[in-house]
Structures are given as C-alpha cells and as structure tokens.
Amino acid sequence: MMTTLTQRKIVSIICMTASLLTVSLIAVILDQSSVKAEPSCTHYVATDGSDSNPGTEVAPWRTIQHAADVANPGDTFCIQSGSYEERIDVTRSGEQGKPISFIAQGAVHNHGYKIRADWITVIGFEMTMNGVSVKGKHCQIQDNNIHNLDFVGIDLVTTPGYRDNDTTTDCIIHGNTIAYAVKAGIRLMGQNHLIENNDISHTLECSPYSSYCDDADGIRFFGSHHTIRGNYIHDILHEPENLSDPHIDCFQTWHTAHHILFEGNTCFSPNTSKSNQILMLEEMNPDDVVSDLTFRNNLFIMSDPGYVPMNFHQKRSGDTIDNIVVVHNTFIHPDIRGIGQYAIALTRVRNALIQNNIFYNYADGSKGNTYILMDGESENINTGYNLVYNDNGVQPAGGPFPNDLWMVDPLFVDYASGDYRLQSGSHAVDTGVDIGVTLDFDGNTRPQGAGFDMGAFEHRIQNPEPGFIDVPLDHPYYDEIEALRQAGYITGCSVEPLMYCPERTMTRAESAVFVERGIHGADHIPPHPTGQIFTDVPLNEWYAKWAIGLWNDGYTAGCNADPLMYCPMQEHTRTEGTVFFLRMLNGPAFEPPDPQGIFTDVTLDFWGARWIEAAYNAGLIPACETEPALKFCPEDPLDRAMAAYMMVQAKELSTK
C-alpha cells in the first residue's frame, strides 16, 4: 500500500440533554479535498491579457512576472489557464496575515518560481525546467506538478548554505508531485519547515538541460526543527534513467541537521543492484550538529539485496551523532534476489532508541549479517521489542536483542500486494512497548488492544456492537466515541434509544459541564451552590452548579460584568471555544502569546486572534479551510463535534 497519508479534517460532536445532564461526543472525518474554497482574487493574469491593463478579471495582465513586480501584501493573483513561458522572480514580500498568493485557475504551466521574499504562496501550477527556489520565511508551496527539471524540484535555501539559521523558516511544502528533478526532489535548509504529503519520483543524477550531475535522492534535509510527514518517495531508478551508478537515498544529509521528525513516509525502491539506501546520514565537519532525529510510523520497502540500510555515520573519530529514535517502522525487503543486508547501521552514535519495528527479510545470517550493525564506538543503544523474520528460514547473525520476536512471521494482511497491515493473529499485535507513540501510519490511535503493536500499522479492533445507534461500527471515529463513552465522559443525548444527536449546536451551559469534567474528571459533579452568582443563572436550573463551579475554579468571568451574567443559552463561536479549551489544557491563568497572522480571515487586532493561533498551534482545533489559503472561520458556531475533538486533544485521551 504505497500511498501517502490522506489529509483529513476531524469533526467531533457533543450532545447533551438538560434533564439527564448527559454529554455525548462524536467524531467524523471529512476529506479536505471536499472543502475547497474559491480564492478571493485581487488581480488576474491571462495569456490574452496585457501588462498595461489594470489587472482586473475583464482586463487581465499578460505575465505573472508583472504581477510579482507590483505585488503588495494581501494580493492574490489568479492565473488563468494557459502556458506562460517564464520563470518568475518574486522579490516583494507579503506580511503576517497578508501573504502574496499566486493561484492557478485551471491548467497553468510556467517555468517555476525563484522566491527571495517572505509570506509568499504558490498553489496549483505545472512547472517544467525549473521548480521552486525559496530564500525567505513563511512560504507555502502547495499542490503543484513539478517535473522534467534542470535542478532540485523544491529548494529551500539559506545563506550560508546547509545551515539552521533563520534566513529561510516556517515554510509549508504540501501536496506537490515532483518527478524527474535533478539531485533531489526536495532540499530543505533553515528552520521549522513542514514537508508533507508530497509525491517524489524519478530523480535524475544529470540535468537534461546542462552538464550538471550529482547523486539522485528523494529528500535532502539540513537545518532544524522540521517535520517531514506523509511523503511518498518511489521509483528513483538506476536503469534506464541513471546509468552512472548514482548514490540513491530516500533521505540524505551530511551537514547540520537536528530536531527533525520523520513520520508516515513511504520509501519504495524497486532497484535490485548498485547503491540504494533508505537513509544516508553523515556528520562531516567539526561545526556540524547532527542529533535528535526521530523516525516513526514509516514504511521502508527496498528491493536491493545488497547495501540498503538506514545509515547513521559519524565520520570523525571522537565525535558522535546523538539522540536517534527509530520506532514503529516497517522495513520490507521483497525477496527478489535474496535476503537484504543489515537494516540499520550505527557508526559513532550515542543514545539511540530502536524499538517496536518490524524487519522482514533483512540480515542474511549465512553471510554474517546482523539486522542492526553497531561499531565499537557507539554507546547507549537501546534496542529490542522488534519483530525480525526471514522467510528463507535463515536467522540473522548475532541473535536477538532483549524482547525481540525472533523469526516470527508478522502475518501481514497481504504481503504479495503490499498491504503490510497486521492480521488479527499476528504476534506483533499487543507485544510492543509503550514509548509514547499514540497514532499509527494510517492515523489510527495506538493502542487498539491490550498493548501497542509493532510496526507502522496498529491492528484495528472492532467491538461487536456499537454503543450508540447513530454511530455504526464502520463509523471512521467509532473507536474514539466508544472510548469516551466507556471512560464516563459521555452518556448520550437519549437513553431510549441510546443516541448522540450529533447535529445540535453547543451552548455555554453545555460547555460548563464539559470543561468542569475535563478539569476534575469524568465522574465529577460539583456541589449544589448555596448562593446565586450570575443574575441569569437561577439556582433551580440544571446548569447552575456547573456554571458556578466553572466560576469558582476561575475558568470563566461570565459574558457580562455589570450585571454579572453567564448567558447559559448563548451558542459558542469557534473563537470562544479556543479560550475554554486552552485554559483546560494550561490552567485558568493561561494567556497566549501575540498572534503571528497565520489565518487570512483573522486580523491581528481581533480580540480572539491570539487564542485562535495558540489553539491551532497546540493541535486543539483544525482550520476550517486550507485551500487556497488558511482560514479559521472565527465567528462560525462551535458545534459539539468540534468541542469533542478539542476535549480529546486537551485531555490527550487514547482509544483502544
């Protein structure tokens, strides 16, 4: 199953009946591709336009370069269908909350972008000859088809190069298809980039347009604090495309690289000979820092029976690569031309955790190969709780590490067709160790059963009957709903029959119950108040003890100060919900930092801007729209679905 993670929007629903004081939650996944808004165009470019025109829809400009030359913060340039034989130099910057956006409408072709500016967005183009080169901050490069190039597909560069300085920071590279780039599909330097859900294939060692040659890799990474997630790197071939035996790596670095997360990626190599590796990680210079790298929930499929490992290699004696985590990955070697060599190589590595992985057809013991190769200078290597299996029956050399499942078939769902999820009878189910990884490759919650599963995929367990009649077993978030119900946080909106009532909107009275239980626990019921606090909350109302309990705990100041009111039946907006749940997460005195302007529909002077960004950055609430720009919809009602999602995130609840 060589597919990238599907981006999903999670919606959760809370239902409550006043008479029964019950709260219920539901979660629904919606594919974000169905939530696609039309851009708000400020200017237009078309192949039949003129740069002397005003740039309106009826009188568009002719070149994208002209749009870039006159751009101001907040401009959105809508580029009409057609081929534009130009490479666009972007030197004018947007601002926080006011990016400069280039949006393709229809099939639009050009020769790429050279961006030397901040807050620039490029969405939906086909590019040939040149891809996108960025030296700047807060770029967003999304959903482009980039192919047949002279150099790297998407290149985030710094001055000086290969460093983690702040020349280039905070870029989002999402959903692009990159084929036939030269040297690497994506190269990133700088800080805090998100490289997500890109498809990279057929990288070339030599340019078809010049004499330039290099190796052929998927992603080259330098700098710090990046997340590299959900990418599909595949079919970077030796023959017939690269005949000079380039060094092909899915991931490679050789300078400074630290505090980087790799998760949910697929690396697939069909090559059966020459130089192929999952990872080539080196530290070559005295001032380089290579440390704190985490690889989790990845799928690595390497066909070469020779040298194909994750290679962590400190070349300088006396120095080390520090703090490496390799957990919950699935390593597959299709048995085409014999069992592969070792899967992981460690040279001068200090402090590594290698657990809960599956290694299938690695380390041919008849040739003296171990599945993990360590040199004598590596230290504090914590490995074990891995499943190791060779289908030819020959054990790897060296024997197992503590708690390994040794020469045990993992029982994949369909090995032949590439479905490496686990059957219910797999010995990898429930036999891993808890190392804090709460989601799997598919986004399913870990653990599902009595323990954590080994490998990238957690085996999903379906209970025989649903708890709520309006939440069937095949509901995508059935497991989460059942976990909340069984933990006592929810009981439903109806007892006979047992239901959720997912369509209702959340009121401030209901949120008081939810937040109080979030603070004190699922069984919490506050004492009945002895005196009235809010003028609009009589003591005989069901919600009185909940609203006053919230007041006593310091989590609300009411909706009006003079007279003091709570507005119990007032419906929440999404913005108001962020205040409640951020304080549930961080305490009643929490105050968020100043906003940066990441949402196009939230101005910096809006009262809730800092709460919105803090909640989004903490993972408490998703955006309401991601294309063509990030939006929050601050005045939209907070439905009980979203409140439930926020509760789960704030409490870090796990499902089984």
SULGIGI-V268952 format. One record per residue. N is the residue number from 0. RES is the residue in three letters. PHI is phi in whole degrees, 0 to 359 (* if undefined). NEAR is the number of other ideal C-beta (glycine too) atoms within 8 Angstrom. D_LAST is the distance of its C-alpha to the last C-alpha in whole Angstrom. Layout:
n->[N N]
res->[RES RES]
phi->[PHI PHI]
near->[NEAR NEAR]
d_last->[D_LAST D_LAST]
This chain:
n->[0 1 2 3 4 5 6 7 8 9 10 11 12 13 14 15 16 17 18 19 20 21 22 23 24 25 26 27 28 29 30 31 32 33 34 35 36 37 38 39 40 41 42 43 44 45 46 47 48 49 50 51 52 53 54 55 56 57 58 59 60 61 62 63 64 65 66 67 68 69 70 71 72 73 74 75 76 77 78 79 80 81 82 83 84 85 86 87 88 89 90 91 92 93 94 95 96 97 98 99 100 101 102 103 104 105 106 107 108 109 110 111 112 113 114 115 116 117 118 119 120 121 122 123 124 125 126 127 128 129 130 131 132 133 134 135 136 137 138 139 140 141 142 143 144 145 146 147 148 149 150 151 152 153 154 155 156 157 158 159 160 161 162 163 164 165 166 167 168 169 170 171 172 173 174 175 176 177 178 179 180 181 182 183 184 185 186 187 188 189 190 191 192 193 194 195 196 197 198 199 200 201 202 203 204 205 206 207 208 209 210 211 212 213 214 215 216 217 218 219 220 221 222 223 224 225 226 227 228 229 230 231 232 233 234 235 236 237 238 239 240 241 242 243 244 245 246 247 248 249 250 251 252 253 254 255 256 257 258 259 260 261 262 263 264 265 266 267 268 269 270 271 272 273 274 275 276 277 278 279 280 281 282 283 284 285 286 287 288 289 290 291 292 293 294 295 296 297 298 299 300 301 302 303 304 305 306 307 308 309 310 311 312 313 314 315 316 317 318 319 320 321 322 323 324 325 326 327 328 329 330 331 332 333 334 335 336 337 338 339 340 341 342 343 344 345 346 347 348 349 350 351 352 353 354 355 356 357 358 359 360 361 362 363 364 365 366 367 368 369 370 371 372 373 374 375 376 377 378 379 380 381 382 383 384 385 386 387 388 389 390 391 392 393 394 395 396 397 398 399 400 401 402 403 404 405 406 407 408 409 410 411 412 413 414 415 416 417 418 419 420 421 422 423 424 425 426 427 428 429 430 431 432 433 434 435 436 437 438 439 440 441 442 443 444 445 446 447 448 449 450 451 452 453 454 455 456 457 458 459 460 461 462 463 464 465 466 467 468 469 470 471 472 473 474 475 476 477 478 479 480 481 482 483 484 485 486 487 488 489 490 491 492 493 494 495 496 497 498 499 500 501 502 503 504 505 506 507 508 509 510 511 512 513 514 515 516 517 518 519 520 521 522 523 524 525 526 527 528 529 530 531 532 533 534 535 536 537 538 539 540 541 542 543 544 545 546 547 548 549 550 551 552 553 554 555 556 557 558 559 560 561 562 563 564 565 566 567 568 569 570 571 572 573 574 575 576 577 578 579 580 581 582 583 584 585 586 587 588 589 590 591 592 593 594 595 596 597 598 599 600 601 602 603 604 605 606 607 608 609 610 611 612 613 614 615 616 617 618 619 620 621 622 623 624 625 626 627 628 629 630 631 632 633 634 635 636 637 638 639 640 641 642 643 644 645 646 647 648 649 650 651 652 653 654 655]
res->[MET MET THR THR LEU THR GLN ARG LYS ILE VAL SER ILE ILE CYS MET THR ALA SER LEU LEU THR VAL SER LEU ILE ALA VAL ILE LEU ASP GLN SER SER VAL LYS ALA GLU PRO SER CYS THR HIS TYR VAL ALA THR ASP GLY SER ASP SER ASN PRO GLY THR GLU VAL ALA PRO TRP ARG THR ILE GLN HIS ALA ALA ASP VAL ALA ASN PRO GLY ASP THR PHE CYS ILE GLN SER GLY SER TYR GLU GLU ARG ILE ASP VAL THR ARG SER GLY GLU GLN GLY LYS PRO ILE SER PHE ILE ALA GLN GLY ALA VAL HIS ASN HIS GLY TYR LYS ILE ARG ALA ASP TRP ILE THR VAL ILE GLY PHE GLU MET THR MET ASN GLY VAL SER VAL LYS GLY LYS HIS CYS GLN ILE GLN ASP ASN ASN ILE HIS ASN LEU ASP PHE VAL GLY ILE ASP LEU VAL THR THR PRO GLY TYR ARG ASP ASN ASP THR THR THR ASP CYS ILE ILE HIS GLY ASN THR ILE ALA TYR ALA VAL LYS ALA GLY ILE ARG LEU MET GLY GLN ASN HIS LEU ILE GLU ASN ASN ASP ILE SER HIS THR LEU GLU CYS SER PRO TYR SER SER TYR CYS ASP ASP ALA ASP GLY ILE ARG PHE PHE GLY SER HIS HIS THR ILE ARG GLY ASN TYR ILE HIS ASP ILE LEU HIS GLU PRO GLU ASN LEU SER ASP PRO HIS ILE ASP CYS PHE GLN THR TRP HIS THR ALA HIS HIS ILE LEU PHE GLU GLY ASN THR CYS PHE SER PRO ASN THR SER LYS SER ASN GLN ILE LEU MET LEU GLU GLU MET ASN PRO ASP ASP VAL VAL SER ASP LEU THR PHE ARG ASN ASN LEU PHE ILE MET SER ASP PRO GLY TYR VAL PRO MET ASN PHE HIS GLN LYS ARG SER GLY ASP THR ILE ASP ASN ILE VAL VAL VAL HIS ASN THR PHE ILE HIS PRO ASP ILE ARG GLY ILE GLY GLN TYR ALA ILE ALA LEU THR ARG VAL ARG ASN ALA LEU ILE GLN ASN ASN ILE PHE TYR ASN TYR ALA ASP GLY SER LYS GLY ASN THR TYR ILE LEU MET ASP GLY GLU SER GLU ASN ILE ASN THR GLY TYR ASN LEU VAL TYR ASN ASP ASN GLY VAL GLN PRO ALA GLY GLY PRO PHE PRO ASN ASP LEU TRP MET VAL ASP PRO LEU PHE VAL ASP TYR ALA SER GLY ASP TYR ARG LEU GLN SER GLY SER HIS ALA VAL ASP THR GLY VAL ASP ILE GLY VAL THR LEU ASP PHE ASP GLY ASN THR ARG PRO GLN GLY ALA GLY PHE ASP MET GLY ALA PHE GLU HIS ARG ILE GLN ASN PRO GLU PRO GLY PHE ILE ASP VAL PRO LEU ASP HIS PRO TYR TYR ASP GLU ILE GLU ALA LEU ARG GLN ALA GLY TYR ILE THR GLY CYS SER VAL GLU PRO LEU MET TYR CYS PRO GLU ARG THR MET THR ARG ALA GLU SER ALA VAL PHE VAL GLU ARG GLY ILE HIS GLY ALA ASP HIS ILE PRO PRO HIS PRO THR GLY GLN ILE PHE THR ASP VAL PRO LEU ASN GLU TRP TYR ALA LYS TRP ALA ILE GLY LEU TRP ASN ASP GLY TYR THR ALA GLY CYS ASN ALA ASP PRO LEU MET TYR CYS PRO MET GLN GLU HIS THR ARG THR GLU GLY THR VAL PHE PHE LEU ARG MET LEU ASN GLY PRO ALA PHE GLU PRO PRO ASP PRO GLN GLY ILE PHE THR ASP VAL THR LEU ASP PHE TRP GLY ALA ARG TRP ILE GLU ALA ALA TYR ASN ALA GLY LEU ILE PRO ALA CYS GLU THR GLU PRO ALA LEU LYS PHE CYS PRO GLU ASP PRO LEU ASP ARG ALA MET ALA ALA TYR MET MET VAL GLN ALA LYS GLU LEU SER THR LYS]
phi->[* 273 231 279 297 281 285 230 257 261 238 237 235 249 236 208 252 296 293 260 51 249 232 225 226 215 232 230 261 240 295 295 296 273 247 230 270 287 290 268 282 264 212 230 230 214 293 258 271 216 290 271 287 281 81 274 296 273 224 281 283 264 241 292 299 297 300 297 289 248 295 233 309 92 289 238 262 263 260 283 306 142 253 244 277 207 256 264 265 251 238 261 264 276 224 304 79 223 291 265 241 246 241 281 245 88 275 236 245 210 251 94 228 249 254 233 198 253 57 242 239 228 225 90 262 263 231 230 70 235 263 238 246 232 231 171 242 61 275 226 244 220 58 259 252 243 203 53 244 265 205 299 292 233 234 259 244 232 235 292 286 62 237 253 284 265 300 229 217 59 265 245 245 225 69 271 252 232 223 59 281 243 83 201 293 226 234 231 230 95 219 63 267 248 248 222 58 262 251 237 208 56 298 253 277 233 287 284 254 208 269 292 221 201 288 231 236 278 233 255 234 217 96 209 59 264 239 242 223 68 273 244 251 203 53 268 255 281 239 267 274 232 266 262 58 292 276 263 233 294 229 213 209 212 233 300 202 208 53 232 252 246 213 68 271 241 244 232 239 274 296 245 199 72 260 219 219 293 217 240 238 232 234 253 247 300 267 281 234 239 196 54 246 239 241 218 59 257 241 244 235 236 273 292 285 269 272 224 272 279 246 258 226 272 277 263 296 97 254 223 267 246 63 251 237 232 221 56 254 244 257 239 241 302 283 266 228 109 293 286 286 302 270 227 240 239 236 56 252 238 71 225 240 230 214 61 261 247 243 247 64 238 72 284 297 293 253 81 272 262 282 234 256 236 274 287 263 281 214 56 261 260 229 140 55 248 262 235 212 241 283 269 82 269 286 298 290 90 77 279 273 304 67 292 269 259 55 246 299 288 56 291 300 203 301 297 263 87 262 261 289 262 288 297 271 293 288 282 284 70 251 280 245 284 239 86 266 258 229 252 305 276 88 285 287 254 276 264 240 286 208 275 272 278 90 281 243 270 292 280 251 254 288 293 221 285 283 241 290 263 230 288 300 272 298 298 240 303 299 293 297 296 297 293 296 291 281 94 285 225 227 106 262 213 269 234 278 285 221 263 60 287 269 283 266 279 255 294 296 294 295 298 298 295 291 298 289 295 283 258 120 296 268 291 227 290 294 291 292 262 216 281 255 262 294 256 234 298 292 272 278 301 271 301 294 286 294 288 298 295 296 297 278 83 262 215 248 83 255 206 270 219 285 288 229 251 57 297 266 290 279 284 267 300 296 299 298 296 294 302 280 295 285 298 287 245 105 292 269 297 231 284 288 297 285 253 85 278 256 287 253 233 285 294 269 290 303 265 302 290 293 299 293 296 293 296 294 278 79 280 208 275 293 275 216 241 228 279 218 283 231 249 59 295 265 294 298 274 284 294 298 293 298 295 301 296 297 299 292 295 269 51 285 250 243 231]
near->[7 9 7 11 11 6 12 9 10 10 12 19 17 17 17 12 9 8 5 7 8 11 13 17 20 18 16 13 10 9 9 11 6 6 11 7 8 4 11 5 10 7 13 14 17 11 9 5 12 7 8 3 11 4 10 9 6 4 9 15 14 12 10 13 9 11 16 13 7 6 11 7 10 10 12 14 16 11 15 12 7 9 7 13 5 9 10 12 8 13 6 9 10 16 10 10 11 11 15 19 15 16 14 11 10 6 7 15 10 15 10 15 13 10 13 8 12 9 16 18 16 14 15 10 13 12 17 11 10 13 14 14 12 14 11 13 10 13 15 12 15 14 8 14 8 17 12 7 17 10 11 15 14 16 12 16 13 14 7 6 8 8 12 12 9 7 10 14 11 8 16 11 15 12 8 15 9 15 11 8 17 14 13 14 15 17 14 15 14 17 13 8 15 10 13 14 10 17 11 17 11 9 16 12 12 11 12 6 5 5 5 9 7 9 10 14 16 14 17 13 13 14 15 11 8 14 10 14 14 11 16 13 15 12 8 16 10 11 6 4 8 14 7 7 7 11 9 16 13 14 17 13 12 8 11 13 14 11 7 14 9 12 13 9 14 14 15 10 15 7 12 8 7 8 8 12 14 12 13 12 16 10 15 8 6 5 5 9 8 14 9 8 14 10 12 13 11 15 14 13 13 13 12 13 11 8 8 12 13 13 10 14 12 13 7 9 5 3 8 10 13 10 9 12 10 12 14 14 15 14 13 11 14 7 8 7 6 7 13 15 12 13 11 12 11 14 12 14 15 11 9 16 11 12 13 14 15 15 12 12 12 16 16 13 11 5 7 5 14 9 13 12 10 8 8 4 8 13 7 6 10 8 10 10 11 16 15 15 12 16 8 8 5 8 8 13 10 5 6 7 8 6 6 11 10 8 7 9 6 14 9 11 7 7 7 4 5 9 9 14 9 15 8 6 5 12 10 14 11 9 11 14 8 7 11 4 12 7 8 14 11 8 7 11 13 13 13 13 10 5 9 13 20 15 15 12 13 13 13 7 8 6 7 3 5 11 9 13 7 7 11 6 8 5 11 7 12 13 13 14 17 12 12 14 14 7 8 8 10 12 9 14 11 9 7 4 6 9 12 14 11 11 4 10 9 14 11 14 12 13 13 15 13 12 13 14 12 11 9 6 5 7 5 9 4 10 5 7 10 3 5 8 9 12 7 7 14 6 9 4 8 6 13 13 11 12 17 13 12 12 13 7 9 6 11 8 3 11 7 8 5 4 5 10 10 13 10 13 7 8 10 15 11 17 12 10 16 15 10 12 18 15 11 13 9 6 5 7 5 9 3 8 5 4 12 6 11 9 14 9 7 15 6 9 4 8 3 12 13 10 12 16 14 12 13 14 6 9 5 12 12 7 9 9 11 8 11 11 11 9 12 13 9 13 6 8 9 14 11 18 15 13 18 15 14 14 18 13 12 11 8 6 10 9 9 10]
d_last->[24 26 25 24 21 22 22 20 21 18 19 18 19 20 22 24 27 30 31 27 26 23 21 18 16 16 15 17 18 22 24 26 29 29 30 33 36 39 41 43 46 49 51 51 52 54 56 59 59 61 60 63 61 59 56 55 54 57 59 56 57 57 55 52 54 56 53 51 55 55 51 51 47 45 47 45 47 46 48 49 49 51 52 53 55 54 52 51 51 49 51 51 47 45 44 41 40 43 42 44 43 44 42 43 44 44 45 46 48 49 49 47 47 48 46 48 47 44 41 42 40 40 39 39 42 43 45 47 49 48 44 43 44 43 45 43 40 38 38 36 37 35 35 38 39 41 43 46 47 49 47 43 41 40 41 40 43 44 48 48 46 43 42 39 42 42 44 41 38 35 35 32 33 31 31 34 35 38 40 43 43 45 43 40 38 37 38 37 39 39 36 32 32 29 30 27 27 30 32 34 36 40 41 45 47 50 51 52 54 56 56 53 51 48 45 42 38 35 35 37 35 37 37 34 31 30 27 27 24 23 27 28 31 33 36 38 41 44 46 48 47 47 50 50 47 45 43 40 36 33 33 36 38 41 41 39 36 33 30 29 25 25 21 20 24 25 29 30 34 36 39 40 42 44 42 38 35 32 33 36 36 39 41 45 46 47 46 42 39 36 33 30 28 24 23 20 18 21 23 26 28 32 35 37 38 39 38 35 33 31 35 35 38 40 44 46 46 45 43 39 36 34 30 28 24 23 20 17 20 21 25 27 30 32 34 37 40 38 35 35 36 34 31 31 34 35 38 39 35 34 31 28 25 24 21 18 20 21 25 26 30 31 34 37 38 41 42 41 38 35 31 31 35 36 39 41 41 37 35 32 30 27 26 24 20 21 22 25 27 30 31 35 34 36 34 34 36 36 33 29 28 26 23 23 23 26 28 25 24 21 21 20 20 24 25 29 28 26 22 20 17 16 16 14 17 17 18 16 12 11 14 14 15 13 16 14 13 10 11 13 16 15 13 10 7 7 5 4 5 8 9 10 12 15 17 16 14 10 10 9 8 10 10 14 15 14 14 17 20 20 17 17 14 15 15 14 12 11 7 8 11 9 7 11 12 11 11 15 16 16 18 20 23 24 24 26 25 21 21 20 24 22 26 27 28 27 30 31 30 27 26 27 25 22 23 25 21 20 22 23 19 18 20 23 26 29 33 35 37 41 43 42 41 41 44 42 39 41 40 39 37 33 32 35 33 30 32 34 32 31 34 35 32 33 31 33 37 37 39 42 44 48 47 43 41 37 38 35 35 35 33 31 31 29 31 31 27 27 29 27 24 26 27 24 23 26 28 31 33 31 34 33 35 38 36 37 37 35 35 38 37 37 40 41 43 40 39 35 35 34 31 30 31 29 26 26 26 23 21 21 22 23 27 28 30 30 33 36 35 33 33 31 33 33 35 32 31 27 25 23 20 21 21 17 17 19 17 14 16 18 16 13 10 7 4 0]
